[in-house]
Amino acid sequence: MHKVVTINLNGQAYQFDEDAFDALRVYLDRAETQLKANPDRSEILADLEQAIADKCRRYLSAHKTVIAAAEIAQVLQEMGPVEAAPDPSQEGAAGGPTGAAADGERPRSPNAPRRLYRIEDGMMIGGVCTGIAAFFGIDVTIVRVAFALVAAIELVSSHVGIVIIAYIVMMLVVPLAGTSEEQAAAHGVQFNAQEVIDRAKRNIAEFNDRGWSHQRREWRRQQRAWSRQFRQTMRAKRWGSIGFVPPAADYGTRVAAGVMTSVLAVANLILFLVFLYALASMLSTGAIYSWRVPPDVPLWVATFGLFFTYYVVAWPLHMARRASFYAVGGSMYGWDAGGYGLVSAGLFALFVWLGYQHVPEVRQFVDRLPEIWENVRRAIAQSR
Amino acid sequence: MSITDRFAAIRKGLLEYLILRIVSADKVYVADILQRLSGTEFATQEGTLYPLLSKMRRDGLVDYEWQESDSGPPRKYYRLTAKGKSQLTELNEYWKDINATISQLGR
């Protein structure tokens, strides 16, 4: 089921599928840009609209009233890209390709913006490999195999997974390609109608090739998009004012926010570790560093106070992290947060393990944990 | 580079001349022009033709008039202006000269 958009093509109403409408709008927008300097721009655009309407009419009948994406792709293909008429002052400057771009492979445009994004389409873990593959224009399988191979060699030879850490860092820092523009930039192609048409054509070809299993995957992808939309709406509500969604940040801001999120996550974690240490030392020795809990304060009050202090200190950090999280485009809830939670838990385990290996105090402390637990239990039993 | 690629710029440059010829023969609208060109080496699409025709009209080579059609909305029918006719004569001469030059050089 698709939404239908009714549009006015040179004075006549036509109904378009939402996707079809998007493709047409991009085509006409591009035509307008091409004809920017042309004094007859509006007249030419009206002519083009008329021609498109004429071509659309052959797809319509009493029982079919809506133009589909595949049909408009065909129509726009026939129309061809709008080129500014050759200007005598710059004759011969651009021969330009006149035909349509080759089917299948995406044509790369040399001066199109190209950026590293993570790409959700066809991703396995975080979309890093798909993004790298698109960036360099190579097959994603090659990237994946290379990644896995290097990671395996590293792990076996030196027991450190720099590649794995790099992957996690990229997952946190590299933004996800969301809009059509970003997706075009991720592949290093010019964002224009031809691209949208090519994509539509590719999708149709893929559908014919792969049939239902692909369609199911497509639906799942769409579902993900919907749930993302839902999360964004929820996020807007959490931010207080209904309908306010933090504006989409540009690439640099999003990378910076990604870095900030990770830095803040580590800071948060360190703070948590300090808190844990304070809690443990208070419970086991009755003192935090050199500060001794006054004897007339019951243990549970001291524990509560410690929790409270931790939350007061951690709150601004938490808020800052949340803000940068929104800039990345994620959410503190649902799957994104789950991923971050896993990473945090992993880092936590790593810290504890490193401490256990290299810091005698930590080792002592961990070894004494059962004893401490016993003390705490006794203390609670006594205070009753 | 195939021959079609190598001559892309030349074909593009000749398009205006060909349109003058087509319009001179008959009163035509855009679909007629596309139809005449389709199947030839000069097959063209609306995206190219509309801007070109508007430029030719600005240059005073062609003009159009609206005419009701049996099917659908009124159409723009193009015809040559006096300037367009004289330009076409010139271009015909020039093209003949070019052909003569080519056939004179080698064989």
Contacts between the chains, C-beta under 8 A, distances in Angstrom:
chain1	res1	chain2	res2	distance
A	10	B	73	7.7
A	11	B	73	7.6
A	12	B	73	7.7
A	31	B	47	7.3
A	34	B	51	7.9
A	35	B	51	6.5
A	38	B	51	6.7
A	38	B	54	7.0
A	38	B	55	7.9
A	39	B	58	7.0
A	40	B	54	4.1
A	40	B	55	8.0
A	40	B	57	7.6
A	40	B	58	6.7
A	43	B	54	6.4
A	44	B	50	5.0
A	44	B	51	5.7
A	44	B	54	5.2
A	47	B	30	7.5
A	47	B	46	7.9
A	47	B	50	4.8
A	47	B	54	8.0
A	47	B	76	7.4
A	48	B	46	6.4
A	48	B	47	7.3
A	48	B	50	5.8
A	50	B	73	6.8
A	51	B	30	7.1
A	51	B	46	4.6
A	51	B	50	7.4
A	54	B	31	8.0
A	54	B	72	6.5
A	57	B	72	7.5
A	78	B	45	6.5
A	78	B	46	7.6
A	79	B	45	5.8
A	79	B	46	4.8
A	79	B	47	5.0
A	80	B	44	7.8
A	80	B	45	2.8
A	80	B	46	6.6
A	80	B	47	3.8
A	80	B	48	6.0
A	81	B	47	5.2
A	82	B	47	4.2
A	82	B	48	7.7
A	82	B	50	7.7
A	82	B	51	6.6
A	83	B	47	6.5
A	83	B	48	5.4
A	83	B	51	6.5
A	84	B	51	5.9
A	85	B	51	4.2
A	85	B	52	4.6
A	85	B	54	6.9
A	85	B	55	3.7
A	86	B	12	6.9
A	86	B	13	7.5
A	86	B	52	7.7
A	86	B	55	7.8
A	91	B	13	8.0
A	92	B	9	6.7
A	95	B	8	5.3
A	95	B	9	4.2
A	95	B	12	7.0
A	96	B	8	7.8
A	96	B	12	7.9
A	97	B	8	7.8
A	98	B	8	6.2
A	98	B	12	7.1
A	98	B	48	7.2
